[in-house]
């Protein structure tokens, strides 16, 4: 998955407008980033990337780029 594809998938999970996420956005500034979105994100990472994420590591991420890096997507 490319970085652009990752950001598009993240936008869906976090209920953001298409093309609005660039990567530097703080997770706590996104209205759609809540506990349900975290679960959906982890499911997306597993299904589309084959990456099983540790919820504790996801919780340490502060921005979208951190999540991408956790999934093996280069910034």
PDB file of N, H, CA, C and O in Angstrom:
ATOM      1  N   UNK A   1       0.846  -1.168   0.000  1.00  0.00           N
ATOM      2  CA  UNK A   1       0.000   0.000   0.000  1.00  0.00           C
ATOM      3  C   UNK A   1       0.897   1.237   0.000  1.00  0.00           C
ATOM      4  O   UNK A   1       1.868   1.321   0.752  1.00  0.00           O
ATOM      5  N   UNK A   2       0.556   2.172  -0.841  1.00  0.00           N
ATOM      6  H   UNK A   2      -0.233   2.104  -1.452  1.00  0.00           H
ATOM      7  CA  UNK A   2       1.317   3.417  -0.898  1.00  0.00           C
ATOM      8  C   UNK A   2       0.888   4.347   0.243  1.00  0.00           C
ATOM      9  O   UNK A   2      -0.128   4.122   0.900  1.00  0.00           O
ATOM     10  N   UNK A   3       1.675   5.376   0.456  1.00  0.00           N
ATOM     11  H   UNK A   3       2.500   5.559  -0.078  1.00  0.00           H
ATOM     12  CA  UNK A   3       1.341   6.362   1.481  1.00  0.00           C
ATOM     13  C   UNK A   3       0.011   7.041   1.157  1.00  0.00           C
ATOM     14  O   UNK A   3      -0.808   7.262   2.049  1.00  0.00           O
ATOM     15  N   UNK A   4      -0.201   7.367  -0.100  1.00  0.00           N
ATOM     16  H   UNK A   4       0.465   7.187  -0.825  1.00  0.00           H
ATOM     17  CA  UNK A   4      -1.452   8.002  -0.519  1.00  0.00           C
ATOM     18  C   UNK A   4      -2.648   7.098  -0.241  1.00  0.00           C
ATOM     19  O   UNK A   4      -3.684   7.566   0.231  1.00  0.00           O
ATOM     20  N   UNK A   5      -2.511   5.823  -0.527  1.00  0.00           N
ATOM     21  H   UNK A   5      -1.669   5.443  -0.911  1.00  0.00           H
ATOM     22  CA  UNK A   5      -3.587   4.869  -0.251  1.00  0.00           C
ATOM     23  C   UNK A   5      -3.834   4.759   1.255  1.00  0.00           C
ATOM     24  O   UNK A   5      -4.978   4.696   1.705  1.00  0.00           O
ATOM     25  N   UNK A   6      -2.748   4.738   2.019  1.00  0.00           N
ATOM     26  H   UNK A   6      -1.818   4.790   1.653  1.00  0.00           H
ATOM     27  CA  UNK A   6      -2.877   4.678   3.480  1.00  0.00           C
ATOM     28  C   UNK A   6      -3.653   5.882   3.996  1.00  0.00           C
ATOM     29  O   UNK A   6      -4.572   5.733   4.802  1.00  0.00           O
ATOM     30  N   UNK A   7      -3.285   7.076   3.534  1.00  0.00           N
ATOM     31  H   UNK A   7      -2.539   7.197   2.879  1.00  0.00           H
ATOM     32  CA  UNK A   7      -3.960   8.289   3.998  1.00  0.00           C
ATOM     33  C   UNK A   7      -5.434   8.267   3.613  1.00  0.00           C
ATOM     34  O   UNK A   7      -6.281   8.712   4.388  1.00  0.00           O
ATOM     35  N   UNK A   8      -5.748   7.758   2.432  1.00  0.00           N
ATOM     36  H   UNK A   8      -5.060   7.397   1.803  1.00  0.00           H
ATOM     37  CA  UNK A   8      -7.146   7.646   2.006  1.00  0.00           C
ATOM     38  C   UNK A   8      -7.923   6.694   2.908  1.00  0.00           C
ATOM     39  O   UNK A   8      -9.056   6.980   3.293  1.00  0.00           O
ATOM     40  N   UNK A   9      -7.315   5.570   3.238  1.00  0.00           N
ATOM     41  H   UNK A   9      -6.394   5.337   2.925  1.00  0.00           H
ATOM     42  CA  UNK A   9      -7.961   4.613   4.140  1.00  0.00           C
ATOM     43  C   UNK A   9      -8.141   5.220   5.530  1.00  0.00           C
ATOM     44  O   UNK A   9      -9.173   5.024   6.173  1.00  0.00           O
ATOM     45  N   UNK A  10      -7.139   5.953   5.982  1.00  0.00           N
ATOM     46  H   UNK A  10      -6.301   6.112   5.460  1.00  0.00           H
ATOM     47  CA  UNK A  10      -7.244   6.597   7.288  1.00  0.00           C
ATOM     48  C   UNK A  10      -8.391   7.601   7.293  1.00  0.00           C
ATOM     49  O   UNK A  10      -9.144   7.672   8.264  1.00  0.00           O
ATOM     50  N   UNK A  11      -8.531   8.373   6.226  1.00  0.00           N
ATOM     51  H   UNK A  11      -7.919   8.315   5.437  1.00  0.00           H
ATOM     52  CA  UNK A  11      -9.616   9.349   6.135  1.00  0.00           C
ATOM     53  C   UNK A  11     -10.977   8.678   6.301  1.00  0.00           C
ATOM     54  O   UNK A  11     -11.864   9.223   6.957  1.00  0.00           O
ATOM     55  N   UNK A  12     -11.140   7.517   5.718  1.00  0.00           N
ATOM     56  H   UNK A  12     -10.419   7.074   5.185  1.00  0.00           H
ATOM     57  CA  UNK A  12     -12.395   6.782   5.839  1.00  0.00           C
ATOM     58  C   UNK A  12     -12.628   6.377   7.290  1.00  0.00           C
ATOM     59  O   UNK A  12     -13.707   6.593   7.842  1.00  0.00           O
ATOM     60  N   UNK A  13     -11.605   5.788   7.898  1.00  0.00           N
ATOM     61  H   UNK A  13     -10.728   5.613   7.449  1.00  0.00           H
ATOM     62  CA  UNK A  13     -11.715   5.310   9.282  1.00  0.00           C
ATOM     63  C   UNK A  13     -11.985   6.456  10.254  1.00  0.00           C
ATOM     64  O   UNK A  13     -12.795   6.320  11.170  1.00  0.00           O
ATOM     65  N   UNK A  14     -11.311   7.577  10.053  1.00  0.00           N
ATOM     66  H   UNK A  14     -10.653   7.688   9.309  1.00  0.00           H
ATOM     67  CA  UNK A  14     -11.409   8.703  10.981  1.00  0.00           C
ATOM     68  C   UNK A  14     -12.487   9.719  10.580  1.00  0.00           C
ATOM     69  O   UNK A  14     -12.582  10.800  11.160  1.00  0.00           O
ATOM     70  N   UNK A  15     -13.299   9.351   9.576  1.00  0.00           N
ATOM     71  H   UNK A  15     -13.222   8.472   9.105  1.00  0.00           H
ATOM     72  CA  UNK A  15     -14.409  10.195   9.130  1.00  0.00           C
ATOM     73  C   UNK A  15     -13.953  11.595   8.723  1.00  0.00           C
ATOM     74  O   UNK A  15     -14.539  12.597   9.131  1.00  0.00           O
ATOM     75  N   UNK A  16     -12.905  11.645   7.917  1.00  0.00           N
ATOM     76  H   UNK A  16     -12.429  10.830   7.585  1.00  0.00           H
ATOM     77  CA  UNK A  16     -12.372  12.907   7.437  1.00  0.00           C
ATOM     78  C   UNK A  16     -12.688  13.063   5.940  1.00  0.00           C
ATOM     79  O   UNK A  16     -12.883  12.074   5.233  1.00  0.00           O
ATOM     80  N   UNK A  17     -12.734  14.284   5.483  1.00  0.00           N
ATOM     81  H   UNK A  17     -12.576  15.087   6.057  1.00  0.00           H
ATOM     82  CA  UNK A  17     -13.021  14.560   4.073  1.00  0.00           C
ATOM     83  C   UNK A  17     -11.898  13.997   3.193  1.00  0.00           C
ATOM     84  O   UNK A  17     -10.725  14.065   3.560  1.00  0.00           O
ATOM     85  N   UNK A  18     -12.261  13.446   2.041  1.00  0.00           N
ATOM     86  H   UNK A  18     -13.214  13.390   1.744  1.00  0.00           H
ATOM     87  CA  UNK A  18     -11.234  12.922   1.129  1.00  0.00           C
ATOM     88  C   UNK A  18     -10.202  13.993   0.776  1.00  0.00           C
ATOM     89  O   UNK A  18     -10.553  15.125   0.442  1.00  0.00           O
ATOM     90  N   UNK A  19      -8.934  13.621   0.855  1.00  0.00           N
ATOM     91  H   UNK A  19      -8.649  12.701   1.127  1.00  0.00           H
ATOM     92  CA  UNK A  19      -7.844  14.522   0.519  1.00  0.00           C
ATOM     93  C   UNK A  19      -7.470  15.500   1.614  1.00  0.00           C
ATOM     94  O   UNK A  19      -6.603  16.351   1.414  1.00  0.00           O
ATOM     95  N   UNK A  20      -8.110  15.393   2.771  1.00  0.00           N
ATOM     96  H   UNK A  20      -8.814  14.701   2.934  1.00  0.00           H
ATOM     97  CA  UNK A  20      -7.853  16.374   3.835  1.00  0.00           C
ATOM     98  C   UNK A  20      -6.681  16.002   4.741  1.00  0.00           C
ATOM     99  O   UNK A  20      -6.127  16.875   5.409  1.00  0.00           O
ATOM    100  N   UNK A  21      -6.298  14.752   4.777  1.00  0.00           N
ATOM    101  H   UNK A  21      -6.748  14.043   4.234  1.00  0.00           H
ATOM    102  CA  UNK A  21      -5.229  14.300   5.678  1.00  0.00           C
ATOM    103  C   UNK A  21      -3.899  14.272   4.929  1.00  0.00           C
ATOM    104  O   UNK A  21      -3.785  13.667   3.863  1.00  0.00           O
ATOM    105  N   UNK A  22      -2.910  14.924   5.495  1.00  0.00           N
ATOM    106  H   UNK A  22      -3.002  15.415   6.361  1.00  0.00           H
ATOM    107  CA  UNK A  22      -1.578  14.978   4.883  1.00  0.00           C
ATOM    108  C   UNK A  22      -0.550  14.171   5.676  1.00  0.00           C
ATOM    109  O   UNK A  22       0.476  13.769   5.129  1.00  0.00           O
ATOM    110  N   UNK A  23      -0.821  13.934   6.960  1.00  0.00           N
ATOM    111  H   UNK A  23      -1.655  14.261   7.404  1.00  0.00           H
ATOM    112  CA  UNK A  23       0.068  13.109   7.780  1.00  0.00           C
ATOM    113  C   UNK A  23       0.514  13.763   9.063  1.00  0.00           C
ATOM    114  O   UNK A  23       0.746  13.070  10.053  1.00  0.00           O
ATOM    115  N   UNK A  24       0.643  15.071   9.078  1.00  0.00           N
ATOM    116  H   UNK A  24       0.455  15.634   8.273  1.00  0.00           H
ATOM    117  CA  UNK A  24       1.142  15.757  10.265  1.00  0.00           C
ATOM    118  C   UNK A  24       0.048  16.056  11.281  1.00  0.00           C
ATOM    119  O   UNK A  24       0.341  16.533  12.377  1.00  0.00           O
ATOM    120  N   UNK A  25      -1.197  15.787  10.937  1.00  0.00           N
ATOM    121  H   UNK A  25      -1.435  15.400  10.046  1.00  0.00           H
ATOM    122  CA  UNK A  25      -2.316  16.123  11.814  1.00  0.00           C
ATOM    123  C   UNK A  25      -2.226  15.371  13.145  1.00  0.00           C
ATOM    124  O   UNK A  25      -1.989  14.164  13.180  1.00  0.00           O
ATOM    125  N   UNK A  26      -2.419  16.109  14.229  1.00  0.00           N
ATOM    126  H   UNK A  26      -2.612  17.090  14.201  1.00  0.00           H
ATOM    127  CA  UNK A  26      -2.453  15.493  15.554  1.00  0.00           C
ATOM    128  C   UNK A  26      -3.736  14.687  15.680  1.00  0.00           C
ATOM    129  O   UNK A  26      -4.815  15.161  15.328  1.00  0.00           O
ATOM    130  N   UNK A  27      -3.612  13.479  16.179  1.00  0.00           N
ATOM    131  H   UNK A  27      -2.735  13.093  16.466  1.00  0.00           H
ATOM    132  CA  UNK A  27      -4.780  12.607  16.296  1.00  0.00           C
ATOM    133  C   UNK A  27      -5.838  13.211  17.206  1.00  0.00           C
ATOM    134  O   UNK A  27      -7.032  13.106  16.925  1.00  0.00           O
ATOM    135  N   UNK A  28      -5.411  13.842  18.293  1.00  0.00           N
ATOM    136  H   UNK A  28      -4.441  13.927  18.521  1.00  0.00           H
ATOM    137  CA  UNK A  28      -6.389  14.408  19.230  1.00  0.00           C
ATOM    138  C   UNK A  28      -7.107  15.633  18.672  1.00  0.00           C
ATOM    139  O   UNK A  28      -8.042  16.131  19.299  1.00  0.00           O
ATOM    140  N   UNK A  29      -6.693  16.127  17.514  1.00  0.00           N
ATOM    141  H   UNK A  29      -5.933  15.723  17.004  1.00  0.00           H
ATOM    142  CA  UNK A  29      -7.374  17.258  16.881  1.00  0.00           C
ATOM    143  C   UNK A  29      -8.445  16.803  15.887  1.00  0.00           C
ATOM    144  O   UNK A  29      -9.188  17.628  15.355  1.00  0.00           O
ATOM    145  N   UNK A  30      -8.527  15.503  15.638  1.00  0.00           N
ATOM    146  H   UNK A  30      -7.924  14.832  16.070  1.00  0.00           H
ATOM    147  CA  UNK A  30      -9.483  14.973  14.670  1.00  0.00           C
ATOM    148  C   UNK A  30     -10.746  14.507  15.391  1.00  0.00           C
ATOM    149  O   UNK A  30     -10.700  13.600  16.222  1.00  0.00           O
ATOM    150  N   UNK A  31     -11.867  15.135  15.066  1.00  0.00           N
ATOM    151  H   UNK A  31     -11.904  15.872  14.391  1.00  0.00           H
ATOM    152  CA  UNK A  31     -13.137  14.797  15.719  1.00  0.00           C
ATOM    153  C   UNK A  31     -13.508  13.333  15.524  1.00  0.00           C
ATOM    154  O   UNK A  31     -14.104  12.727  16.415  1.00  0.00           O
ATOM    155  N   UNK A  32     -13.170  12.758  14.383  1.00  0.00           N
ATOM    156  H   UNK A  32     -12.686  13.250  13.659  1.00  0.00           H
ATOM    157  CA  UNK A  32     -13.535  11.379  14.089  1.00  0.00           C
ATOM    158  C   UNK A  32     -12.615  10.331  14.695  1.00  0.00           C
ATOM    159  O   UNK A  32     -12.882   9.135  14.575  1.00  0.00           O
ATOM    160  N   UNK A  33     -11.536  10.758  15.343  1.00  0.00           N
ATOM    161  H   UNK A  33     -11.319  11.730  15.440  1.00  0.00           H
ATOM    162  CA  UNK A  33     -10.584   9.809  15.928  1.00  0.00           C
ATOM    163  C   UNK A  33     -11.014   9.524  17.367  1.00  0.00           C
ATOM    164  O   UNK A  33     -10.701  10.275  18.291  1.00  0.00           O
ATOM    165  N   UNK A  34     -11.738   8.420  17.527  1.00  0.00           N
ATOM    166  H   UNK A  34     -11.992   7.810  16.777  1.00  0.00           H
ATOM    167  CA  UNK A  34     -12.221   8.014  18.838  1.00  0.00           C
ATOM    168  C   UNK A  34     -11.939   6.522  19.025  1.00  0.00           C
ATOM    169  O   UNK A  34     -11.263   5.912  18.196  1.00  0.00           O
ATOM    170  N   UNK A  35     -12.445   5.941  20.089  1.00  0.00           N
ATOM    171  H   UNK A  35     -12.995   6.436  20.761  1.00  0.00           H
ATOM    172  CA  UNK A  35     -12.135   4.536  20.373  1.00  0.00           C
ATOM    173  C   UNK A  35     -12.630   3.600  19.277  1.00  0.00           C
ATOM    174  O   UNK A  35     -11.974   2.602  18.978  1.00  0.00           O
ATOM    175  N   UNK A  36     -13.764   3.903  18.681  1.00  0.00           N
ATOM    176  H   UNK A  36     -14.296   4.714  18.923  1.00  0.00           H
ATOM    177  CA  UNK A  36     -14.259   3.080  17.579  1.00  0.00           C
ATOM    178  C   UNK A  36     -13.343   3.190  16.365  1.00  0.00           C
ATOM    179  O   UNK A  36     -13.070   2.191  15.699  1.00  0.00           O
ATOM    180  N   UNK A  37     -12.870   4.393  16.077  1.00  0.00           N
ATOM    181  H   UNK A  37     -13.091   5.205  16.618  1.00  0.00           H
ATOM    182  CA  UNK A  37     -11.958   4.593  14.955  1.00  0.00           C
ATOM    183  C   UNK A  37     -10.644   3.844  15.183  1.00  0.00           C
ATOM    184  O   UNK A  37     -10.062   3.319  14.234  1.00  0.00           O
ATOM    185  N   UNK A  38     -10.175   3.791  16.421  1.00  0.00           N
ATOM    186  H   UNK A  38     -10.648   4.217  17.192  1.00  0.00           H
ATOM    187  CA  UNK A  38      -8.950   3.056  16.737  1.00  0.00           C
ATOM    188  C   UNK A  38      -9.131   1.573  16.393  1.00  0.00           C
ATOM    189  O   UNK A  38      -8.262   0.960  15.772  1.00  0.00           O
ATOM    190  N   UNK A  39     -10.262   1.010  16.800  1.00  0.00           N
ATOM    191  H   UNK A  39     -10.968   1.508  17.305  1.00  0.00           H
ATOM    192  CA  UNK A  39     -10.544  -0.398  16.505  1.00  0.00           C
ATOM    193  C   UNK A  39     -10.653  -0.611  14.997  1.00  0.00           C
ATOM    194  O   UNK A  39     -10.111  -1.582  14.468  1.00  0.00           O
ATOM    195  N   UNK A  40     -11.346   0.285  14.304  1.00  0.00           N
ATOM    196  H   UNK A  40     -11.786   1.074  14.733  1.00  0.00           H
ATOM    197  CA  UNK A  40     -11.474   0.178  12.851  1.00  0.00           C
ATOM    198  C   UNK A  40     -10.114   0.318  12.172  1.00  0.00           C
ATOM    199  O   UNK A  40      -9.830  -0.376  11.196  1.00  0.00           O
ATOM    200  N   UNK A  41      -9.277   1.212  12.687  1.00  0.00           N
ATOM    201  H   UNK A  41      -9.507   1.776  13.480  1.00  0.00           H
ATOM    202  CA  UNK A  41      -7.940   1.388  12.123  1.00  0.00           C
ATOM    203  C   UNK A  41      -7.115   0.114  12.279  1.00  0.00           C
ATOM    204  O   UNK A  41      -6.449  -0.321  11.339  1.00  0.00           O
ATOM    205  N   UNK A  42      -7.164  -0.472  13.455  1.00  0.00           N
ATOM    206  H   UNK A  42      -7.705  -0.118  14.218  1.00  0.00           H
ATOM    207  CA  UNK A  42      -6.396  -1.695  13.692  1.00  0.00           C
ATOM    208  C   UNK A  42      -6.905  -2.830  12.796  1.00  0.00           C
ATOM    209  O   UNK A  42      -6.115  -3.639  12.310  1.00  0.00           O
ATOM    210  N   UNK A  43      -8.196  -2.885  12.582  1.00  0.00           N
ATOM    211  H   UNK A  43      -8.837  -2.227  12.976  1.00  0.00           H
ATOM    212  CA  UNK A  43      -8.782  -3.890  11.692  1.00  0.00           C
ATOM    213  C   UNK A  43      -8.336  -3.648  10.250  1.00  0.00           C
ATOM    214  O   UNK A  43      -8.001  -4.593   9.537  1.00  0.00           O
ATOM    215  N   UNK A  44      -8.330  -2.385   9.822  1.00  0.00           N
ATOM    216  H   UNK A  44      -8.602  -1.617  10.402  1.00  0.00           H
ATOM    217  CA  UNK A  44      -7.878  -2.039   8.477  1.00  0.00           C
ATOM    218  C   UNK A  44      -6.418  -2.424   8.287  1.00  0.00           C
ATOM    219  O   UNK A  44      -6.053  -2.961   7.241  1.00  0.00           O
ATOM    220  N   UNK A  45      -5.584  -2.157   9.278  1.00  0.00           N
ATOM    221  H   UNK A  45      -5.881  -1.721  10.127  1.00  0.00           H
ATOM    222  CA  UNK A  45      -4.165  -2.488   9.192  1.00  0.00           C
ATOM    223  C   UNK A  45      -3.977  -4.000   9.036  1.00  0.00           C
ATOM    224  O   UNK A  45      -3.129  -4.455   8.267  1.00  0.00           O
ATOM    225  N   UNK A  46      -4.769  -4.760   9.765  1.00  0.00           N
ATOM    226  H   UNK A  46      -5.458  -4.391  10.389  1.00  0.00           H
ATOM    227  CA  UNK A  46      -4.695  -6.220   9.695  1.00  0.00           C
ATOM    228  C   UNK A  46      -5.171  -6.723   8.333  1.00  0.00           C
ATOM    229  O   UNK A  46      -4.485  -7.519   7.692  1.00  0.00           O
ATOM    230  N   UNK A  47      -6.336  -6.265   7.893  1.00  0.00           N
ATOM    231  H   UNK A  47      -6.893  -5.618   8.414  1.00  0.00           H
ATOM    232  CA  UNK A  47      -6.936  -6.750   6.651  1.00  0.00           C
ATOM    233  C   UNK A  47      -6.184  -6.301   5.403  1.00  0.00           C
ATOM    234  O   UNK A  47      -5.948  -7.107   4.503  1.00  0.00           O
ATOM    235  N   UNK A  48      -5.810  -5.041   5.338  1.00  0.00           N
ATOM    236  H   UNK A  48      -6.001  -4.387   6.069  1.00  0.00           H
ATOM    237  CA  UNK A  48      -5.232  -4.491   4.109  1.00  0.00           C
ATOM    238  C   UNK A  48      -3.716  -4.512   4.069  1.00  0.00           C
ATOM    239  O   UNK A  48      -3.119  -4.504   2.992  1.00  0.00           O
ATOM    240  N   UNK A  49      -3.083  -4.540   5.254  1.00  0.00           N
ATOM    241  H   UNK A  49      -3.568  -4.547   6.129  1.00  0.00           H
ATOM    242  CA  UNK A  49      -1.619  -4.508   5.300  1.00  0.00           C
ATOM    243  C   UNK A  49      -1.017  -5.776   5.889  1.00  0.00           C
ATOM    244  O   UNK A  49       0.191  -5.998   5.798  1.00  0.00           O
ATOM    245  N   UNK A  50      -1.860  -6.604   6.493  1.00  0.00           N
ATOM    246  H   UNK A  50      -2.841  -6.424   6.567  1.00  0.00           H
ATOM    247  CA  UNK A  50      -1.349  -7.806   7.145  1.00  0.00           C
ATOM    248  C   UNK A  50      -0.536  -7.501   8.384  1.00  0.00           C
ATOM    249  O   UNK A  50       0.334  -8.282   8.769  1.00  0.00           O
ATOM    250  N   UNK A  51      -0.817  -6.351   9.020  1.00  0.00           N
ATOM    251  H   UNK A  51      -1.523  -5.716   8.707  1.00  0.00           H
ATOM    252  CA  UNK A  51      -0.080  -5.912  10.200  1.00  0.00           C
ATOM    253  C   UNK A  51      -1.004  -5.976  11.409  1.00  0.00           C
ATOM    254  O   UNK A  51      -2.058  -5.341  11.432  1.00  0.00           O
ATOM    255  N   UNK A  52      -0.599  -6.748  12.409  1.00  0.00           N
ATOM    256  H   UNK A  52       0.257  -7.264  12.390  1.00  0.00           H
ATOM    257  CA  UNK A  52      -1.355  -6.799  13.654  1.00  0.00           C
ATOM    258  C   UNK A  52      -0.711  -5.823  14.633  1.00  0.00           C
ATOM    259  O   UNK A  52       0.432  -5.998  15.053  1.00  0.00           O
ATOM    260  N   UNK A  53      -1.468  -4.802  14.979  1.00  0.00           N
ATOM    261  H   UNK A  53      -2.397  -4.660  14.637  1.00  0.00           H
ATOM    262  CA  UNK A  53      -0.939  -3.733  15.819  1.00  0.00           C
ATOM    263  C   UNK A  53      -1.221  -3.977  17.286  1.00  0.00           C
ATOM    264  O   UNK A  53      -2.280  -4.481  17.660  1.00  0.00           O
ATOM    265  N   UNK A  54      -0.261  -3.613  18.104  1.00  0.00           N
ATOM    266  H   UNK A  54       0.600  -3.204  17.800  1.00  0.00           H
ATOM    267  CA  UNK A  54      -0.411  -3.655  19.555  1.00  0.00           C
ATOM    268  C   UNK A  54      -1.166  -2.386  19.962  1.00  0.00           C
ATOM    269  O   UNK A  54      -0.698  -1.282  19.684  1.00  0.00           O
ATOM    270  N   UNK A  55      -2.318  -2.521  20.611  1.00  0.00           N
ATOM    271  H   UNK A  55      -2.698  -3.418  20.838  1.00  0.00           H
ATOM    272  CA  UNK A  55      -3.084  -1.333  21.004  1.00  0.00           C
ATOM    273  C   UNK A  55      -2.287  -0.349  21.850  1.00  0.00           C
ATOM    274  O   UNK A  55      -2.526   0.856  21.781  1.00  0.00           O
ATOM    275  N   UNK A  56      -1.345  -0.843  22.643  1.00  0.00           N
ATOM    276  H   UNK A  56      -1.151  -1.823  22.699  1.00  0.00           H
ATOM    277  CA  UNK A  56      -0.524   0.056  23.464  1.00  0.00           C
ATOM    278  C   UNK A  56       0.366   0.928  22.587  1.00  0.00           C
ATOM    279  O   UNK A  56       0.612   2.089  22.915  1.00  0.00           O
ATOM    280  N   UNK A  57       0.852   0.379  21.475  1.00  0.00           N
ATOM    281  H   UNK A  57       0.653  -0.564  21.208  1.00  0.00           H
ATOM    282  CA  UNK A  57       1.690   1.173  20.571  1.00  0.00           C
ATOM    283  C   UNK A  57       0.842   2.184  19.808  1.00  0.00           C
ATOM    284  O   UNK A  57       1.277   3.311  19.571  1.00  0.00           O
ATOM    285  N   UNK A  58      -0.367   1.784  19.426  1.00  0.00           N
ATOM    286  H   UNK A  58      -0.721   0.869  19.618  1.00  0.00           H
ATOM    287  CA  UNK A  58      -1.269   2.727  18.753  1.00  0.00           C
ATOM    288  C   UNK A  58      -1.556   3.896  19.691  1.00  0.00           C
ATOM    289  O   UNK A  58      -1.597   5.045  19.252  1.00  0.00           O
ATOM    290  N   UNK A  59      -1.754   3.615  20.966  1.00  0.00           N
ATOM    291  H   UNK A  59      -1.722   2.682  21.323  1.00  0.00           H
ATOM    292  CA  UNK A  59      -2.058   4.657  21.948  1.00  0.00           C
ATOM    293  C   UNK A  59      -0.913   5.656  22.120  1.00  0.00           C
ATOM    294  O   UNK A  59      -1.147   6.788  22.542  1.00  0.00           O
ATOM    295  N   UNK A  60       0.318   5.256  21.801  1.00  0.00           N
ATOM    296  H   UNK A  60       0.508   4.336  21.459  1.00  0.00           H
ATOM    297  CA  UNK A  60       1.454   6.171  21.935  1.00  0.00           C
ATOM    298  C   UNK A  60       1.610   7.092  20.726  1.00  0.00           C
ATOM    299  O   UNK A  60       2.388   8.044  20.772  1.00  0.00           O
ATOM    300  N   UNK A  61       0.891   6.822  19.663  1.00  0.00           N
ATOM    301  H   UNK A  61       0.259   6.048  19.625  1.00  0.00           H
ATOM    302  CA  UNK A  61       0.995   7.647  18.448  1.00  0.00           C
ATOM    303  C   UNK A  61       0.320   8.990  18.680  1.00  0.00           C
ATOM    304  O   UNK A  61      -0.769   9.060  19.249  1.00  0.00           O
ATOM    305  N   UNK A  62       0.979  10.054  18.235  1.00  0.00           N
ATOM    306  H   UNK A  62       1.864   9.996  17.773  1.00  0.00           H
ATOM    307  CA  UNK A  62       0.405  11.387  18.430  1.00  0.00           C
ATOM    308  C   UNK A  62      -0.136  12.003  17.147  1.00  0.00           C
ATOM    309  O   UNK A  62      -0.962  12.914  17.193  1.00  0.00           O
ATOM    310  N   UNK A  63       0.330  11.504  15.995  1.00  0.00           N
ATOM    311  H   UNK A  63       1.001  10.764  15.958  1.00  0.00           H
ATOM    312  CA  UNK A  63      -0.176  12.048  14.730  1.00  0.00           C
ATOM    313  C   UNK A  63      -0.338  10.929  13.693  1.00  0.00           C
ATOM    314  O   UNK A  63       0.023   9.779  13.940  1.00  0.00           O
ATOM    315  N   UNK A  64      -0.877  11.284  12.553  1.00  0.00           N
ATOM    316  H   UNK A  64      -1.171  12.218  12.352  1.00  0.00           H
ATOM    317  CA  UNK A  64      -1.153  10.300  11.505  1.00  0.00           C
ATOM    318  C   UNK A  64       0.133   9.669  11.000  1.00  0.00           C
ATOM    319  O   UNK A  64       0.162   8.469  10.727  1.00  0.00           O
ATOM    320  N   UNK A  65       1.194  10.450  10.871  1.00  0.00           N
ATOM    321  H   UNK A  65       1.171  11.424  11.093  1.00  0.00           H
ATOM    322  CA  UNK A  65       2.474   9.891  10.426  1.00  0.00           C
ATOM    323  C   UNK A  65       2.986   8.816  11.381  1.00  0.00           C
ATOM    324  O   UNK A  65       3.591   7.838  10.942  1.00  0.00           O
ATOM    325  N   UNK A  66       2.753   8.985  12.673  1.00  0.00           N
ATOM    326  H   UNK A  66       2.262   9.780  13.030  1.00  0.00           H
ATOM    327  CA  UNK A  66       3.150   7.962  13.653  1.00  0.00           C
ATOM    328  C   UNK A  66       2.424   6.650  13.365  1.00  0.00           C
ATOM    329  O   UNK A  66       3.028   5.579  13.417  1.00  0.00           O
ATOM    330  N   UNK A  67       1.130   6.736  13.061  1.00  0.00           N
ATOM    331  H   UNK A  67       0.640   7.606  13.018  1.00  0.00           H
ATOM    332  CA  UNK A  67       0.358   5.525  12.735  1.00  0.00           C
ATOM    333  C   UNK A  67       0.879   4.885  11.456  1.00  0.00           C
ATOM    334  O   UNK A  67       1.008   3.663  11.376  1.00  0.00           O
ATOM    335  N   UNK A  68       1.175   5.702  10.466  1.00  0.00           N
ATOM    336  H   UNK A  68       1.070   6.694  10.531  1.00  0.00           H
ATOM    337  CA  UNK A  68       1.704   5.186   9.208  1.00  0.00           C
ATOM    338  C   UNK A  68       3.012   4.442   9.447  1.00  0.00           C
ATOM    339  O   UNK A  68       3.216   3.348   8.920  1.00  0.00           O
ATOM    340  N   UNK A  69       3.888   5.033  10.234  1.00  0.00           N
ATOM    341  H   UNK A  69       3.723   5.922  10.661  1.00  0.00           H
ATOM    342  CA  UNK A  69       5.168   4.412  10.546  1.00  0.00           C
ATOM    343  C   UNK A  69       4.971   3.089  11.267  1.00  0.00           C
ATOM    344  O   UNK A  69       5.673   2.116  10.992  1.00  0.00           O
ATOM    345  N   UNK A  70       4.017   3.053  12.187  1.00  0.00           N
ATOM    346  H   UNK A  70       3.446   3.843  12.410  1.00  0.00           H
ATOM    347  CA  UNK A  70       3.711   1.830  12.926  1.00  0.00           C
ATOM    348  C   UNK A  70       3.272   0.712  11.970  1.00  0.00           C
ATOM    349  O   UNK A  70       3.499  -0.469  12.231  1.00  0.00           O
ATOM    350  N   UNK A  71       2.644   1.107  10.868  1.00  0.00           N
ATOM    351  H   UNK A  71       2.460   2.067  10.656  1.00  0.00           H
ATOM    352  CA  UNK A  71       2.167   0.142   9.866  1.00  0.00           C
ATOM    353  C   UNK A  71       3.220  -0.167   8.801  1.00  0.00           C
ATOM    354  O   UNK A  71       2.973  -0.971   7.902  1.00  0.00           O
ATOM    355  N   UNK A  72       4.379   0.459   8.896  1.00  0.00           N
ATOM    356  H   UNK A  72       4.579   1.112   9.627  1.00  0.00           H
ATOM    357  CA  UNK A  72       5.430   0.221   7.923  1.00  0.00           C
ATOM    358  C   UNK A  72       5.324   1.070   6.669  1.00  0.00           C
ATOM    359  O   UNK A  72       5.928   0.752   5.645  1.00  0.00           O
ATOM    360  N   UNK A  73       4.558   2.148   6.749  1.00  0.00           N
ATOM    361  H   UNK A  73       4.068   2.406   7.582  1.00  0.00           H
ATOM    362  CA  UNK A  73       4.394   3.074   5.627  1.00  0.00           C
ATOM    363  C   UNK A  73       5.351   4.238   5.829  1.00  0.00           C
ATOM    364  O   UNK A  73       5.300   4.922   6.851  1.00  0.00           O
ATOM    365  N   UNK A  74       6.217   4.458   4.861  1.00  0.00           N
ATOM    366  H   UNK A  74       6.258   3.902   4.030  1.00  0.00           H
ATOM    367  CA  UNK A  74       7.209   5.535   4.976  1.00  0.00           C
ATOM    368  C   UNK A  74       6.555   6.907   4.873  1.00  0.00           C
ATOM    369  O   UNK A  74       5.603   7.110   4.119  1.00  0.00           O
ATOM    370  N   UNK A  75       7.090   7.840   5.650  1.00  0.00           N
ATOM    371  H   UNK A  75       7.864   7.675   6.262  1.00  0.00           H
ATOM    372  CA  UNK A  75       6.560   9.207   5.648  1.00  0.00           C
ATOM    373  C   UNK A  75       6.984   9.970   4.417  1.00  0.00           C
ATOM    374  O   UNK A  75       6.623  11.136   4.258  1.00  0.00           O
TER     375      UNK A  75
END
